[in-house]
Amino acid sequence: MFVFQAEPPQPSKIPVADAVGVTVVLLTCSYRGQEFIRVGYYVNNEYGDAELKENPPAVPQFDKLMRNILATNPRVTRFKVDWDDTNKSGTTKVTTFSILIKLYDDGMMSNIIRKKWLAGYAVDWRGPIGEYNYQPNSYRNVLLIAAGTGITPVYQIARMIIDNPEDETRVVLLYSCRTYADIIFRDKFHQLQDYWNFKEPRKPRPTPNVDRILFFGANGVVDYHGVKGVPWWGTSVFPNYPSHEGCTINLSYDLKCVIRNEKGFEEKILQGFNSVEELIDKLGNLIKDHHKRNLLCSNTEKPSVATNYSKVLAEIDAIGWEKLSSVNHDFTELKLKMYDSLNHQHILNVKFNNNVPEFFTEYPRNVNIEWQEDTSTLSEMYSLFCQEAEHYQDFWKAMEELDAGCWVLEPENPSRRDTYRKISIAPNVSLKIEVDPNHPYVFPSITWLGSETAVSKFREKILDRIEVWDNDLPINTNLERLLEISLPLKQTLDMGTENYEVTCCICYSERLNGEVPSRTCDNPNCGQSFHIFCLYEWLRSLIQTTRKQGNKVFGECPYCEQPISCNPPAS
């Protein structure tokens, strides 16, 4: 039991020696017959120790840490905790946490926000799933693509790049929205036009002066009145010119790309020179040596590639040039095409690796190709490839019939390699079918997707009527006979597709990495659907209400708080 005093403590009046922390109740709500309290601990940084007081470990006066507890009959008080916004970091910026929310007239989340998010309403926030850590000068050009509210993280990355004067990365933004007036951060992005990263093809060269020397490539001339010659190598600053003491060097992005595999290149330049002239000569010699070593390596590799040309050309002659679909510039990768008895085109991808070819096909099973370096030929492998295509004619025919006779949810763009289909059966109910390529018309392996209440009647029908399955009929026809329904077709539903299209209630999107939501809450009054990845990450983040058994996690539905479990997403 927790009892809080009616009048909150004043942090400024707490003795420094006793300033361990101040506890503040932020909100309370009923939870399964108990009071659910969210407590914020504000840890005082005004230390009694002189050294810690001089260099506190954190900028704010109070660092907020959150935790949840259960209590009975709590007394709740609300009060304001003083916050020291004094900037101790020496920068001109104060750290803030801003949230951008765009409301749509017909948006699901927008309607919830309009109705419930009022002044003083407490909201729990969860960090993004996954992260991206940008390292300066990792790329020469960065293309940022965003639409709508997706501009938010894009702006952060753009701002991070242009605010760093040492970052020579050029930023290009491709952004779309409904109207010009809907552009979020419009004024802020207009301000970015003042930076070279956002409007110039490359960083402007610095202006040479008395203590700054610019290095250029062959035939370059450097003086205090102007600079001629390309490419630009970099700059060197001499703070004690004409003395070379304290000299620093900053290489251009072009030069860094050339010598990126040369360890300690900049350190080598700054060692053992006595004048500006020696530094320039040393820089040029190091670049020449690096170029010669790479040129020598590349020249030694070319003959081994060239010797393959005649052999590959002879192989293509034997197969027939009309069967060649494409080939790369050095004949190490080529594509051979063929047409089967049903006039379907198939591609055999061949990649030569150390004179031994690797074969890649779009068949549902790997082709057993054994290459004997002394005796095997490419034409033999091509003949085997053609024979294998005829083996899968029934399988491809069965999958084409299934695609035409039902609403396929996954894969979004089926290939001839895919052996499964996830099809729509009823609103919020779908069926995953795994077909055996060697016996495509026998009863397939099936997995029901949806709430237990919704799928139970369909599962029972299949168990009771399994003898109805006829191996001479298409798969979709057999399913309709078993379930005694007509499978829905997307093109015939017209305006009613919203009852069949399922949106994940965590990320609010229909597809994630090409997959539709496949886990549904078993509560018949809820029935919300989730992507496996979204639900798994959500449950894992709620440490206090989630338990784990093996790889499976057990927790509560984000909407109805009823028990729900989830297996880890497939890697």
NUTOR-32198 format. One record per residue (C-alpha): x, y, z; residue number from 1. Coordinates in Angstrom, 3 decimals. Layout:
! residues N
NODE        xx        yy        zz  dogu
NODE         X         Y         Z   NUM
...
! end
This chain:
! residues 571
NODE        xx        yy        zz  dogu
NODE     0.000     0.000     0.000     1
NODE     1.305     3.402    -0.987     2
NODE     0.220     6.607     0.765     3
NODE     1.250     9.942    -0.676     4
NODE     1.130    13.168     1.299     5
NODE    -1.483    15.714     0.330     6
NODE     1.021    18.483    -0.221     7
NODE     3.869    17.520    -2.525     8
NODE     7.474    18.162    -1.531     9
NODE     9.325    21.092    -3.016    10
NODE    12.491    19.753    -4.654    11
NODE    14.318    23.037    -4.165    12
NODE    13.822    22.832    -0.378    13
NODE    15.115    19.276     0.037    14
NODE    18.587    19.212     1.682    15
NODE    21.286    18.301    -0.813    16
NODE    22.460    15.411     1.350    17
NODE    18.934    13.930     1.382    18
NODE    18.204    14.474    -2.311    19
NODE    17.888    10.837    -3.313    20
NODE    14.802    11.396    -5.449    21
NODE    11.255    12.716    -5.559    22
NODE     8.340    10.370    -6.323    23
NODE     5.376    11.744    -8.260    24
NODE     2.118     9.963    -9.169    25
NODE     1.236    10.780   -12.774    26
NODE    -2.024     8.840   -13.265    27
NODE    -4.211     6.098   -11.815    28
NODE    -6.850     3.815   -13.339    29
NODE    -8.804     0.677   -12.443    30
NODE    -7.280    -2.588   -13.562    31
NODE    -8.884    -5.972   -12.725    32
NODE   -10.200    -4.772    -9.374    33
NODE    -6.977    -3.047    -8.379    34
NODE    -5.654     0.422    -8.915    35
NODE    -3.040     0.709   -11.609    36
NODE    -0.583     3.488   -10.804    37
NODE     2.078     4.952   -13.022    38
NODE     4.855     6.459   -10.945    39
NODE     7.550     8.817   -12.175    40
NODE    10.846     9.015   -10.310    41
NODE    12.618    12.334   -10.737    42
NODE    16.234    11.911    -9.627    43
NODE    17.880    15.068    -8.302    44
NODE    21.215    15.937    -9.894    45
NODE    22.168    18.641    -7.381    46
NODE    24.849    16.542    -5.706    47
NODE    26.658    17.413    -2.499    48
NODE    29.949    16.126    -3.898    49
NODE    31.881    19.076    -5.320    50
NODE    33.230    17.150    -8.319    51
NODE    29.812    15.774    -9.281    52
NODE    28.247    19.187    -8.774    53
NODE    30.804    20.705   -11.149    54
NODE    30.230    18.010   -13.804    55
NODE    26.743    16.526   -13.294    56
NODE    26.078    13.251   -15.159    57
NODE    22.937    14.590   -16.851    58
NODE    21.827    17.917   -18.271    59
NODE    18.336    18.267   -16.693    60
NODE    17.900    18.781   -12.984    61
NODE    15.585    15.777   -12.856    62
NODE    15.785    12.691   -15.084    63
NODE    12.442    10.944   -15.471    64
NODE    12.287     7.154   -15.111    65
NODE     8.971     5.286   -15.359    66
NODE     7.656     2.098   -13.815    67
NODE     4.245     0.553   -13.110    68
NODE     3.011    -0.751    -9.745    69
NODE    -0.234    -2.172    -8.343    70
NODE    -1.599    -0.760    -5.080    71
NODE    -4.815    -0.703    -3.028    72
NODE    -6.626     2.460    -1.899    73
NODE    -3.985     4.868    -3.163    74
NODE    -4.160     8.597    -2.471    75
NODE    -3.276    10.479    -5.607    76
NODE    -1.957    14.010    -5.699    77
NODE    -0.999    16.010    -8.750    78
NODE     1.688    18.639    -8.654    79
NODE     4.349    20.141   -10.853    80
NODE     7.997    19.226   -10.474    81
NODE    10.445    22.026   -11.164    82
NODE    12.583    21.373   -14.212    83
NODE    15.876    23.072   -14.803    84
NODE    16.112    24.038   -18.484    85
NODE    19.509    25.643   -18.034    86
NODE    21.685    24.569   -20.919    87
NODE    24.821    22.965   -19.494    88
NODE    26.037    21.352   -22.712    89
NODE    27.332    24.509   -24.365    90
NODE    25.081    24.098   -27.423    91
NODE    22.345    26.480   -28.511    92
NODE    19.648    23.798   -28.635    93
NODE    17.397    22.555   -25.840    94
NODE    16.378    18.900   -26.088    95
NODE    12.642    18.500   -26.683    96
NODE    10.282    15.664   -27.505    97
NODE     7.711    16.614   -30.143    98
NODE     4.962    14.442   -31.581    99
NODE     3.469    15.109   -35.018   100
NODE     0.004    13.685   -35.691   101
NODE    -1.882    14.235   -38.940   102
NODE    -5.637    13.745   -38.669   103
NODE    -7.725    12.434   -41.567   104
NODE   -11.493    12.717   -41.887   105
NODE   -11.946     8.965   -42.387   106
NODE    -8.936     7.696   -40.456   107
NODE    -9.415     5.003   -37.801   108
NODE    -6.789     6.411   -35.434   109
NODE    -7.781    10.006   -36.242   110
NODE   -11.321     9.412   -34.957   111
NODE    -9.975     7.918   -31.715   112
NODE    -7.706    10.913   -31.192   113
NODE   -10.526    13.413   -31.813   114
NODE   -12.832    11.721   -29.305   115
NODE   -10.442    10.791   -26.492   116
NODE    -7.310    12.907   -26.626   117
NODE    -8.257    15.912   -24.531   118
NODE    -6.161    18.228   -22.402   119
NODE    -4.722    16.309   -19.465   120
NODE    -5.289    12.912   -21.075   121
NODE    -2.403    10.514   -20.365   122
NODE    -1.015     8.542   -23.298   123
NODE     1.474     5.656   -23.295   124
NODE     4.072     5.827   -26.075   125
NODE     6.133     3.052   -27.528   126
NODE     9.331     3.519   -29.476   127
NODE     9.606     2.518   -33.141   128
NODE    10.220    -1.089   -34.149   129
NODE    13.785    -1.313   -35.411   130
NODE    16.290     1.476   -35.684   131
NODE    18.628     3.095   -38.176   132
NODE    21.902     4.599   -37.018   133
NODE    23.304     6.990   -39.599   134
NODE    27.080     7.418   -39.702   135
NODE    28.438    10.650   -41.270   136
NODE    30.058    10.316   -44.697   137
NODE    28.821     6.750   -45.121   138
NODE    27.444     7.618   -48.558   139
NODE    28.143    10.203   -51.212   140
NODE    24.453    10.722   -51.985   141
NODE    21.383     9.910   -49.891   142
NODE    17.944     9.666   -51.521   143
NODE    15.102    10.121   -49.029   144
NODE    11.643     8.943   -50.143   145
NODE     8.541     9.723   -48.089   146
NODE     4.799    10.276   -48.368   147
NODE     2.386    11.954   -45.966   148
NODE     3.423    11.747   -42.317   149
NODE     6.370     9.574   -43.334   150
NODE     8.253    12.840   -43.729   151
NODE     8.857    12.916   -39.955   152
NODE    11.817    10.485   -39.735   153
NODE    13.070    11.694   -43.110   154
NODE    13.360    15.244   -41.807   155
NODE    15.359    14.029   -38.812   156
NODE    17.899    12.268   -41.044   157
NODE    18.169    15.257   -43.386   158
NODE    18.654    17.610   -40.460   159
NODE    21.308    15.345   -38.953   160
NODE    23.311    15.415   -42.179   161
NODE    23.195    19.113   -42.950   162
NODE    23.843    20.201   -39.354   163
NODE    27.204    18.425   -39.441   164
NODE    29.720    20.636   -41.283   165
NODE    32.074    17.649   -41.649   166
NODE    29.442    15.533   -43.419   167
NODE    29.865    15.830   -47.199   168
NODE    26.834    13.716   -48.061   169
NODE    24.407    15.236   -50.552   170
NODE    20.696    14.893   -49.698   171
NODE    17.933    14.447   -52.291   172
NODE    14.292    14.342   -51.140   173
NODE    11.418    12.742   -53.058   174
NODE     8.165    13.535   -51.242   175
NODE     4.505    13.167   -52.202   176
NODE     1.226    14.266   -50.650   177
NODE    -2.280    15.151   -51.799   178
NODE    -1.878    18.918   -52.121   179
NODE     0.839    21.508   -51.646   180
NODE    -0.949    22.782   -48.542   181
NODE    -0.678    19.306   -46.975   182
NODE     3.130    19.309   -47.009   183
NODE     4.272    18.731   -43.444   184
NODE     7.339    20.718   -42.306   185
NODE     7.023    22.764   -45.487   186
NODE     8.658    25.855   -43.984   187
NODE    11.397    23.777   -42.374   188
NODE    12.304    22.119   -45.667   189
NODE    12.382    25.492   -47.389   190
NODE    14.972    26.521   -44.813   191
NODE    17.114    23.539   -45.789   192
NODE    17.611    25.148   -49.199   193
NODE    20.162    27.400   -47.536   194
NODE    22.509    24.434   -47.171   195
NODE    24.721    23.230   -49.999   196
NODE    23.786    19.571   -49.323   197
NODE    20.250    20.284   -50.448   198
NODE    20.865    22.295   -53.612   199
NODE    24.402    21.716   -54.939   200
NODE    25.780    18.601   -56.704   201
NODE    28.861    18.650   -54.455   202
NODE    30.215    20.538   -51.481   203
NODE    31.697    23.948   -52.420   204
NODE    35.440    24.113   -52.114   205
NODE    36.706    26.116   -49.145   206
NODE    38.289    29.479   -49.799   207
NODE    42.096    29.363   -49.648   208
NODE    43.747    31.814   -47.286   209
NODE    47.055    32.397   -45.564   210
NODE    46.852    29.318   -43.339   211
NODE    44.817    26.974   -45.584   212
NODE    46.267    25.011   -48.509   213
NODE    44.066    23.237   -51.081   214
NODE    45.313    20.064   -52.799   215
NODE    44.297    19.208   -56.355   216
NODE    44.982    16.403   -58.791   217
NODE    47.268    16.220   -61.798   218
NODE    48.214    19.517   -63.480   219
NODE    46.672    21.442   -60.582   220
NODE    48.061    24.851   -59.645   221
NODE    47.633    26.240   -56.131   222
NODE    48.265    29.828   -55.098   223
NODE    46.648    32.517   -52.945   224
NODE    44.825    34.126   -55.872   225
NODE    42.984    31.167   -57.345   226
NODE    42.862    27.438   -57.869   227
NODE    42.984    25.487   -61.119   228
NODE    42.827    21.768   -61.872   229
NODE    40.666    18.801   -60.908   230
NODE    39.944    16.644   -59.021   231
NODE    40.042    18.278   -55.625   232
NODE    41.956    16.182   -53.068   233
NODE    41.304    18.045   -49.839   234
NODE    42.532    20.807   -47.556   235
NODE    45.294    21.153   -45.011   236
NODE    45.239    23.811   -42.295   237
NODE    48.479    25.316   -40.965   238
NODE    47.584    27.305   -37.824   239
NODE    51.259    28.320   -37.339   240
NODE    52.135    28.975   -40.993   241
NODE    54.810    28.928   -42.362   242
NODE    55.651    26.375   -39.649   243
NODE    54.022    22.976   -40.108   244
NODE    53.453    22.507   -36.361   245
NODE    49.835    21.598   -35.539   246
NODE    48.996    20.872   -39.182   247
NODE    45.707    19.023   -39.857   248
NODE    44.407    17.505   -43.095   249
NODE    40.857    16.933   -44.363   250
NODE    40.533    14.676   -47.417   251
NODE    37.714    15.143   -49.943   252
NODE    35.023    12.524   -50.364   253
NODE    36.415    11.534   -53.789   254
NODE    39.840    10.812   -52.343   255
NODE    38.383     8.927   -49.377   256
NODE    36.598     6.632   -51.833   257
NODE    39.871     5.940   -53.653   258
NODE    41.877     5.075   -50.534   259
NODE    39.069     3.646   -48.353   260
NODE    40.951     0.322   -48.001   261
NODE    44.250     2.018   -47.109   262
NODE    44.545     1.905   -43.316   263
NODE    46.177     4.861   -41.610   264
NODE    46.420     6.900   -44.819   265
NODE    45.974    10.301   -43.156   266
NODE    48.438     9.395   -40.396   267
NODE    51.059     8.444   -43.003   268
NODE    50.658    11.827   -44.692   269
NODE    51.259    13.783   -41.482   270
NODE    54.403    11.844   -40.533   271
NODE    57.926    12.871   -41.474   272
NODE    57.668    16.131   -43.435   273
NODE    59.333    19.486   -42.781   274
NODE    57.555    21.860   -45.156   275
NODE    54.374    22.434   -47.097   276
NODE    56.115    21.360   -50.313   277
NODE    57.131    18.017   -48.788   278
NODE    53.562    17.424   -47.610   279
NODE    52.163    17.954   -51.112   280
NODE    54.807    15.691   -52.682   281
NODE    54.184    12.984   -50.091   282
NODE    50.438    13.089   -50.667   283
NODE    50.894    12.686   -54.420   284
NODE    53.350     9.790   -54.031   285
NODE    51.065     7.913   -51.625   286
NODE    48.143     8.202   -54.051   287
NODE    50.313     7.019   -56.965   288
NODE    51.561     3.996   -54.986   289
NODE    48.017     3.094   -53.969   290
NODE    46.828     3.379   -57.576   291
NODE    49.670     1.182   -58.886   292
NODE    48.975    -1.583   -56.370   293
NODE    45.291    -1.704   -57.273   294
NODE    46.058    -1.567   -60.997   295
NODE    48.482    -4.485   -60.646   296
NODE    45.871    -6.573   -58.809   297
NODE    43.194    -5.874   -61.405   298
NODE    45.542    -6.716   -64.287   299
NODE    46.422   -10.104   -62.784   300
NODE    42.742   -11.043   -62.614   301
NODE    41.840   -10.194   -66.209   302
NODE    43.565   -13.097   -68.035   303
NODE    41.608   -15.725   -66.034   304
NODE    38.360   -14.085   -67.125   305
NODE    39.451   -13.687   -70.717   306
NODE    40.291   -17.385   -71.052   307
NODE    36.627   -18.221   -70.357   308
NODE    35.283   -16.246   -73.323   309
NODE    35.993   -18.837   -76.010   310
NODE    34.645   -21.693   -73.880   311
NODE    31.410   -19.857   -73.044   312
NODE    30.921   -18.798   -76.666   313
NODE    31.356   -22.400   -77.800   314
NODE    28.767   -23.535   -75.247   315
NODE    26.262   -20.929   -76.454   316
NODE    26.880   -22.019   -80.068   317
NODE    26.019   -25.594   -79.087   318
NODE    22.813   -24.557   -77.320   319
NODE    21.741   -21.963   -79.886   320
NODE    22.012   -18.189   -79.746   321
NODE    18.225   -17.850   -80.040   322
NODE    17.978   -19.396   -76.542   323
NODE    20.225   -16.730   -74.986   324
NODE    18.139   -14.184   -73.071   325
NODE    20.917   -11.918   -71.751   326
NODE    24.595   -11.882   -70.807   327
NODE    26.741    -9.481   -68.796   328
NODE    29.779    -7.610   -70.104   329
NODE    32.410   -10.239   -69.168   330
NODE    30.349   -13.383   -69.892   331
NODE    30.411   -14.515   -66.246   332
NODE    26.618   -14.365   -65.914   333
NODE    24.091   -15.351   -68.556   334
NODE    20.417   -16.243   -68.807   335
NODE    19.073   -19.013   -71.051   336
NODE    15.390   -19.207   -71.936   337
NODE    13.123   -22.052   -73.003   338
NODE     9.403   -22.601   -73.660   339
NODE     7.620   -25.658   -72.279   340
NODE     4.766   -27.621   -73.839   341
NODE     2.232   -25.071   -72.508   342
NODE     4.225   -22.196   -74.024   343
NODE     5.401   -20.909   -70.621   344
NODE     8.777   -19.199   -70.703   345
NODE    11.400   -20.313   -68.163   346
NODE    14.795   -18.784   -67.429   347
NODE    17.945   -20.651   -66.399   348
NODE    20.403   -18.317   -64.652   349
NODE    24.039   -19.354   -64.974   350
NODE    26.830   -17.726   -62.984   351
NODE    30.462   -18.728   -63.528   352
NODE    32.445   -18.767   -60.299   353
NODE    36.097   -19.819   -60.717   354
NODE    35.197   -21.594   -63.978   355
NODE    32.530   -23.681   -62.196   356
NODE    28.980   -22.585   -63.114   357
NODE    26.199   -22.107   -60.569   358
NODE    22.617   -22.643   -61.716   359
NODE    19.489   -20.864   -60.476   360
NODE    15.949   -21.678   -61.598   361
NODE    12.401   -20.640   -60.692   362
NODE    11.276   -24.224   -60.160   363
NODE     9.515   -25.144   -56.884   364
NODE    12.240   -27.669   -56.093   365
NODE    15.983   -27.369   -56.655   366
NODE    17.228   -29.073   -59.797   367
NODE    19.823   -31.736   -58.996   368
NODE    22.651   -30.609   -61.265   369
NODE    26.071   -32.183   -60.719   370
NODE    28.826   -30.417   -62.620   371
NODE    31.953   -32.376   -63.541   372
NODE    34.608   -29.847   -64.513   373
NODE    36.279   -32.054   -67.140   374
NODE    33.266   -33.731   -68.746   375
NODE    30.108   -31.679   -68.108   376
NODE    28.875   -29.159   -70.656   377
NODE    26.440   -26.289   -70.469   378
NODE    24.257   -27.825   -73.179   379
NODE    23.785   -30.962   -71.034   380
NODE    22.665   -28.833   -68.096   381
NODE    20.291   -26.924   -70.370   382
NODE    18.703   -30.197   -71.566   383
NODE    18.215   -31.290   -67.957   384
NODE    16.648   -27.903   -67.231   385
NODE    14.157   -28.387   -70.096   386
NODE    13.236   -31.906   -68.952   387
NODE    12.617   -30.706   -65.402   388
NODE    10.134   -28.083   -66.636   389
NODE     7.826   -30.772   -68.034   390
NODE     7.754   -32.466   -64.628   391
NODE     5.980   -29.460   -63.050   392
NODE     3.320   -28.838   -65.705   393
NODE     0.484   -30.185   -63.531   394
NODE     1.675   -28.144   -60.547   395
NODE     1.760   -24.863   -62.465   396
NODE    -1.630   -25.612   -64.008   397
NODE    -3.119   -26.267   -60.551   398
NODE    -1.700   -23.020   -59.155   399
NODE    -2.999   -21.011   -62.122   400
NODE    -6.482   -22.460   -61.567   401
NODE    -6.269   -21.577   -57.876   402
NODE    -5.158   -18.007   -58.627   403
NODE    -8.035   -17.536   -61.064   404
NODE   -10.698   -19.107   -58.845   405
NODE   -10.207   -17.278   -55.542   406
NODE    -8.875   -14.127   -53.890   407
NODE    -5.150   -14.623   -53.257   408
NODE    -3.829   -12.555   -50.340   409
NODE    -0.266   -13.900   -50.417   410
NODE     2.073   -13.915   -52.161   411
NODE     1.205   -10.547   -53.617   412
NODE     2.992   -11.371   -56.881   413
NODE     3.196   -15.182   -57.111   414
NODE     6.110   -16.766   -58.957   415
NODE     6.416   -20.286   -60.331   416
NODE     8.654   -21.126   -57.387   417
NODE     5.935   -20.444   -54.759   418
NODE     4.169   -23.555   -53.487   419
NODE     1.718   -21.832   -51.139   420
NODE    -1.245   -19.487   -51.366   421
NODE    -3.030   -17.569   -48.633   422
NODE    -6.613   -17.088   -49.802   423
NODE    -9.645   -15.260   -48.425   424
NODE   -12.530   -17.435   -47.204   425
NODE   -14.806   -15.004   -45.339   426
NODE   -14.499   -11.631   -43.578   427
NODE   -11.518   -11.893   -41.178   428
NODE   -10.963   -15.557   -42.116   429
NODE    -8.258   -16.787   -44.485   430
NODE    -6.671   -20.118   -45.360   431
NODE    -3.027   -20.915   -46.083   432
NODE    -2.618   -23.765   -48.579   433
NODE     0.690   -25.590   -49.123   434
NODE     0.655   -27.611   -52.372   435
NODE     2.932   -30.581   -53.075   436
NODE     4.582   -29.903   -56.486   437
NODE     4.857   -33.647   -57.156   438
NODE     1.164   -34.320   -56.332   439
NODE    -0.592   -30.967   -56.802   440
NODE    -4.212   -32.229   -56.824   441
NODE    -4.188   -34.287   -53.630   442
NODE    -5.523   -32.744   -50.412   443
NODE    -2.990   -30.012   -49.513   444
NODE    -1.589   -28.965   -46.158   445
NODE    -3.836   -26.198   -44.777   446
NODE    -3.614   -23.673   -41.932   447
NODE    -6.577   -21.587   -40.785   448
NODE    -5.969   -17.917   -39.985   449
NODE    -8.442   -15.921   -37.925   450
NODE   -10.074   -15.963   -34.510   451
NODE   -10.977   -19.365   -33.081   452
NODE   -14.662   -18.443   -33.108   453
NODE   -14.600   -17.489   -36.782   454
NODE   -12.622   -20.463   -38.121   455
NODE   -14.074   -23.271   -35.979   456
NODE   -17.124   -23.846   -38.191   457
NODE   -14.972   -24.054   -41.343   458
NODE   -12.496   -26.414   -39.693   459
NODE   -15.298   -28.732   -38.572   460
NODE   -16.790   -28.830   -42.063   461
NODE   -13.512   -29.943   -43.614   462
NODE   -13.057   -32.654   -40.975   463
NODE   -16.612   -33.922   -41.510   464
NODE   -16.541   -33.796   -45.326   465
NODE   -12.941   -34.723   -46.196   466
NODE   -14.164   -37.692   -48.282   467
NODE   -15.729   -35.205   -50.741   468
NODE   -12.264   -34.207   -52.014   469
NODE   -11.737   -35.331   -55.631   470
NODE    -8.170   -35.486   -56.975   471
NODE    -9.455   -34.936   -60.515   472
NODE   -10.910   -31.490   -59.719   473
NODE    -9.148   -28.116   -59.278   474
NODE    -8.157   -27.135   -55.743   475
NODE   -10.548   -24.169   -55.550   476
NODE   -13.472   -26.332   -56.716   477
NODE   -12.704   -28.928   -54.045   478
NODE   -12.556   -26.221   -51.364   479
NODE   -15.970   -24.880   -52.369   480
NODE   -17.425   -28.396   -52.218   481
NODE   -15.890   -29.066   -48.798   482
NODE   -16.924   -25.746   -47.238   483
NODE   -20.229   -25.477   -49.140   484
NODE   -19.516   -21.868   -50.074   485
NODE   -18.453   -19.853   -53.102   486
NODE   -14.935   -18.546   -52.653   487
NODE   -14.846   -14.733   -52.788   488
NODE   -13.227   -13.075   -55.794   489
NODE   -11.776    -9.626   -55.303   490
NODE   -12.916    -8.335   -58.687   491
NODE   -16.560    -9.300   -57.991   492
NODE   -16.814    -7.782   -54.484   493
NODE   -16.735    -4.202   -55.785   494
NODE   -17.435    -1.835   -52.854   495
NODE   -17.562    -4.603   -50.246   496
NODE   -13.848    -5.332   -50.191   497
NODE   -13.327    -3.392   -46.948   498
NODE   -15.032    -6.249   -45.066   499
NODE   -12.458    -8.691   -46.423   500
NODE    -9.310    -6.561   -46.423   501
NODE    -7.638    -6.911   -43.028   502
NODE    -5.522    -4.132   -41.514   503
NODE    -3.024    -4.716   -38.730   504
NODE    -4.248    -2.910   -35.624   505
NODE    -0.717    -2.102   -34.475   506
NODE     0.938    -0.660   -37.585   507
NODE    -2.403     0.220   -39.341   508
NODE    -1.241    -1.165   -42.681   509
NODE    -2.486    -4.091   -44.732   510
NODE     0.901    -5.482   -45.708   511
NODE     4.235    -5.678   -43.929   512
NODE     7.091    -6.976   -46.070   513
NODE     4.470    -8.360   -48.448   514
NODE     2.554   -10.259   -45.730   515
NODE    -1.008    -9.624   -44.561   516
NODE    -2.097    -9.858   -40.884   517
NODE    -2.295   -13.533   -39.919   518
NODE    -2.923   -13.490   -36.139   519
NODE    -6.383   -12.623   -34.828   520
NODE    -7.587   -12.088   -31.277   521
NODE    -9.709   -15.055   -30.153   522
NODE   -12.110   -12.814   -28.234   523
NODE   -15.326   -12.849   -30.356   524
NODE   -16.112    -9.297   -29.233   525
NODE   -12.715    -8.080   -30.431   526
NODE   -11.434   -10.067   -33.427   527
NODE    -8.654    -7.564   -34.207   528
NODE    -5.930    -8.767   -36.560   529
NODE    -2.179    -8.296   -36.367   530
NODE     0.964    -8.992   -38.323   531
NODE     2.962   -11.683   -36.549   532
NODE     5.995    -9.383   -36.434   533
NODE     4.030    -6.445   -34.988   534
NODE     2.278    -8.499   -32.311   535
NODE     5.459   -10.334   -31.309   536
NODE     7.421    -7.095   -30.907   537
NODE     4.509    -5.463   -29.065   538
NODE     4.222    -8.292   -26.538   539
NODE     7.978    -8.482   -26.037   540
NODE     8.089    -4.777   -25.153   541
NODE     5.535    -5.187   -22.325   542
NODE     7.839    -6.917   -19.876   543
NODE     5.523    -6.724   -16.858   544
NODE     2.467    -8.293   -18.489   545
NODE     4.162   -10.747   -20.866   546
NODE     5.586   -14.174   -20.168   547
NODE     7.636   -16.378   -22.457   548
NODE     7.541   -20.132   -22.880   549
NODE    10.144   -21.404   -25.294   550
NODE    10.011   -19.060   -28.288   551
NODE     6.308   -18.316   -27.807   552
NODE     5.200   -15.180   -25.956   553
NODE     1.958   -14.833   -23.974   554
NODE     0.368   -11.517   -23.120   555
NODE    -2.731    -9.393   -23.577   556
NODE    -4.453    -8.148   -26.709   557
NODE    -3.617    -4.445   -27.209   558
NODE    -7.344    -3.728   -27.699   559
NODE    -9.446    -5.925   -25.401   560
NODE    -6.705    -6.984   -22.926   561
NODE    -7.784   -10.624   -23.231   562
NODE    -5.045   -13.320   -23.325   563
NODE    -3.263   -13.702   -26.645   564
NODE    -0.134   -15.580   -27.699   565
NODE     2.234   -15.357   -30.618   566
NODE     5.056   -17.386   -32.129   567
NODE     8.173   -15.542   -33.317   568
NODE     8.033   -14.318   -36.922   569
NODE     9.726   -16.431   -39.551   570
NODE    13.256   -15.229   -40.256   571
! end
